[in-house]
Amino acid sequence: MIRVGVVDDQALVRAGFRMILEAEADLTVVGEAGDGRHAIDMVGRARPDVVLMDIRMPVMDGVEATGHITGMNDAPHVLMLTTFDLDDYVYAALRAGASGFLLKDTPPEQLVDAVRVVAAGDALLAPSITRKLIEEFARSARPGDATHDGLDLLTEREREVLRLMAKGRSNGEIASELYLGETTVKTHVGRVLTKLGVRDRVQAVVVAYECGLVVPGAT
């Protein structure tokens, strides 16, 4: 059973998410919160596996709350929710440790799938939306200014895999492009995450953009 926490300042929105999630046999909502500060308390008390986190809220916004939550022991995965496809807070949320994000008007079946993907330890990097957003906010952060010691530990093949991850490719697409088996790609992805010291694919992609390994907008 996947335990989910729902954080949004609108009670009707929270109720809607709860209804969608609890219609699934493998999902249960274990806590709710109306702002970031209460979200931190809720996570400490209810210990969800995944937190659906609104970005714009009173008292404490979702970005700040995410930073606190992802720093906890046995931290849950945080899936950000935003109203706009180019929300100014999205890149900051990824840097704070979010495992991905969805637009609030995402169809229910995609919301459910996203929770399962994030709960499994994968990052939500949907090519149609996420690549566009990550590139936009990486561009605004002047990629190339940062450094990361872990990049020096990557083999050339691992760098190739990371570049494709940053372009929104799935494991299957990476396997096809590099003429590798999908199991081999999963192994490479795991090694990339370990060497970079990051939790998931999104955080690895942030490092790739910030350090200039991938140029925003490149195909």
N, C-alpha and C positions, 0 to 999 in steps of 0.2 A: 504493500500500500504506500503510495506517495503522499506525503504530508505537505500541505500547501498553506502558506500564509498569504492573506490578501490585504494590501495596503492602498487605500485611496481615500481622499477626503470627502467623497460623495457616497452616502449610505446606499443609494440605489445602484450605483456602479458595483459596490462590494457585493450587494445581494445578487446582482446579475451574474457576476463571476462565480459566486458560490453555487448558484443554481446550475450553471454550465459544468463546473468541475465535479460537483457531487452527483451528477447524472452518470458519471463514469465509475465503473466498479473498482478501478484501481487508484482512484483519487479521493482524497478527503481534505476538507478545509479545517485546519486545527486552530486558526486564529485570525483575527482581523484587527486593523488599526486605521485611524483616520488621519494620522500625520506621522512624520518620520520619528519623532521622539517616542511615541507610543509603539511604533513598529519595532524599535530596538528592544523595548520591554517585552513585547509579544514574542519576538524571536527567542529571547532568553527563557521565556516561560514555556512556550509551546513547542519549541525545537522543530520547526518545519524543515522539510528537505529542500523546498523551493519557495521563494517569496516573490509574488507578483507585486511590483513596486511602482506606484505612480511617481512621476518626476516632480510635478508642480503641486506642492501642498503647503499649508500654513505651518507655523511653529518650527518645523525642520523639513526641508525638502528631501526628495528621494535620493538625490546624489549624496548629500551629507550622511543620511541614514545608511545608505549602501556602504559607504566607507567604514562606518562603525560595525555594521553587521558582518561584512566580509573579513574583518579583523578578529572576529570571535573564534574561539576554539570550535572545531567541527562546524564551521560556518555553512549555512545553507547557500545554495545557488540563487542568485538574484536575477530575475527577469524583469526588465524595466518596461513600463507602459507609457506611451506618449501619444498625444493627440495629433501632432504634426509630423510629417515625414522628414522634416529637417529641423528638429527641435534643437535649440542652442545648447541644451543640457545633455544631449545624448553622448557626445564624445567624453565629456567629463564623467558621465556615469560609467562608461566603459573603463576609464582610467581608475575609477573608484573600486572596481572589482566586479562589476556586473557581468553576467555570463551571456548577455544578449538583450534584445529588446523587441517589442512588438508595437504596432499601432493599435490604438484602442478599438478601431473599427475592424480589426482582424476577425474573420469568420470564426465561430465557436470551435469548429473542428481543428482549425489551425492553432487556436489557443491551447487546446487540449494536447495536440501533438507537441507544441513548443514546451509545455511543462514536462512532458515525458522525455523529450530530448535533453533538456537542461538537467533534469533529475538523474539521467544516465551519465552525466559528466561531460556531455558534449556542449559546445557553444552553439547558440542560435545564429548562424551566419547564412541566412537566406540570400542567395545571389541577387534576387530582384530588388531587395530593399536594403539589406544590411551592407552590402558592398558600397552602395552609393553613399550611405550615411558615414561609414567609417572613413571613406576617402575624403568626404567633405570636411569632417572634423579633424582628420589627420592633416589636411592641408592648412587648416586654420591654426594648427599647433606648430607650424614650421618644422616638418619632419627633417631629420638629419642633425638637429641640434643636440639630441640626446645620445648617450652611449650606453652599452650594456655588455658587461664582461662575458655573459653567456653566449653571445654571438660568435665569439672567437672559438668556442668549443664545438660549434656545429661543423659537421662534414659538409662537403659541397652538395651532396645529395640531400642532406637535411635542410640546407639553405634553399634548395630548389623546392622542396616540399613546403617550407615556410612561405616562400614567395607565392605559391599557388594557394595556400590557405588564406593569405592576405587578399587574394583576388576573389575570394568567396567560393572557391572550388570545394566540392565535397570530396570525401575519400575516394569514392568511385571515379570521379572526374580526374582526380590527381593520378590515380592508378592508370587510367586510360592514356592520359597525356604523357606520363613518364614510362609507359610500358612496364608497369609493375603490377604485382598482385595486390588486391585490396588489403589483405592481411599484412603484407610488407609495408604498405603505406601507413596502416595503423601503428605499426611498430615505429616507423620513422616519426610520426606525429607524437607518440609517447616520449620518444627520446628528445625531441625538440622542446616539449613542455618541461621535461626534467632538467635539461641543460640550461634553459632560460629561467627556471625556478618560478614558473607561472602555473596557475590553476587550470586553465583551459585554453581553447583555441582563440577566443577573443583577446585574452591578455597577450598571447603570443603575437597576434596580429597588431595590437597596439605597439608592442616593442618593434616589430618590423617596420612600421610606418615612422615611428619616432626616431629610429636610428638610421632611416634612409635606405634600408635594405629594399624597400618597395617604394616607388614613386607614385604618389596619389594621382589617379586618373590614367595610369598606364594600364594597358590591356595585356 
